[in-house]
Amino acid sequence: MSSPTVTLTQCTNYGRGKIAEAIQKHFELLGGLEKFISRGDTVLLKPNFIAPRARRCATQTDPAIIIETARLLKDFGAKPFIGDSPAWGNVFTCIKALNMEEDLKKLAVPVKQLDKPKKCRIGTDNTTVGISSVALDAETIINLAKFKTHQQLVATFAVKNMFGCVSGKQKAYWHFAKGKNADDFCELLIGIYKFLNPALTIIDAVTAMDGPGPIRGRARPLGWLIGGTDPIACEIVCAKLVDVEPEEMPIIKTAKQTGFGCCDLDKIKIVGDSLPENVCTDFELPEPVPIRFSLLHVCKSICKQILLLAGSAVEKFQSRRR
């Protein structure tokens, strides 16, 4: 296996010029945009839109990352769109919480809910999973993940973000069906990532989340963007940045067991800025909770989602009447 390349860019704030320069640098260091995308391609930009929270919370991929990636692709001649299937609310409520609507409208970049699931065979055991046909129809996917702790998986950097292409509350079902064993659940996550095969992952760690993530943790500055085509190599570098042993992370552990990606830091080529000698040593990891949702949890989750969507529909109707 050849040594994978991971790009590392120091970025201390979300200033548009700084982010635009950093995003462009990541593509250049990995061989240029044309290596990943052809002009005219329809490109899904898959951010982390788990729940409609403001950017200060560091719950979602920051809007500057999404907008500047979209702008770069538009200038290149591609056709980017933003898509996700959040655990709470929908992609439109998440966009609204980040105040991105006007910027995307100016760029003429569409926003799409990752719905209309299609049954797909995932992994070595051919598990049937409902993957959004909206995601499947994209010619290329760019994974715009968020650097966060996760109470069930210690932390999530690259791989789990593609779980958002599983439509609607099926995600809660898979927590129930595969969550009894961490290896089984992580194999599913890896299988989904491999099936969708994003061309590139860029991880937003300018402001990260520690503590009880992935929603209620603490926003804290880290000052990095991490990119690459090997998601496990990216996860290894992310773990190193916050002084976490890769073996503590279920996704990396399962990847090593199944031979997916590069799990050896010594074999990873880091380009751009150097890995710092003094990494973050006070990154607070969460108290672990079970991966598996109870059946009652799944039912409650579905009911809450229905109420949220109904409220959103009423709000949209009332705004039209005004």
Sequence and secondary structure as in RCSB ss.txt:
>XXXX:A:sequence
MSSPTVTLTQCTNYGRGKIAEAIQKHFELLGGLEKFISRGDTVLLKPNFIAPRARRCATQTDPAIIIETARLLKD
FGAKPFIGDSPAWGNVFTCIKALNMEEDLKKLAVPVKQLDKPKKCRIGTDNTTVGISSVALDAETIINLAKFKTH
QQLVATFAVKNMFGCVSGKQKAYWHFAKGKNADDFCELLIGIYKFLNPALTIIDAVTAMDGPGPIRGRARPLGWL
IGGTDPIACEIVCAKLVDVEPEEMPIIKTAKQTGFGCCDLDKIKIVGDSLPENVCTDFELPEPVPIRFSLLHVCK
SICKQILLLAGSAVEKFQSRRR
>XXXX:A:secstr
    EEEEEE  S  HHHHHHHHHHHHHHTT GGGT  TT EEEEEE  SS   GGGT S  HHHHHHHHHHHHH
HT EEEEEE  SSS HHHHHHHTT HHHHHHHT  EEE  SEEEEEETTTTEEEEEEHHHHT SEEEEEEEEEEE
TTTEEESSGGGGGGGB TTHHHHHHHHHTTSHHHHHHHHHHHHHHH  SEEEEEEEEEEESSTTTSSEEEEEEEE
EEES HHHHHHHHHHHTT  GGG HHHHHHHHHT S   GGG EEEES   SS            S   HHHHHH
HHHHHHHHHHHHHHHHHHHHH 
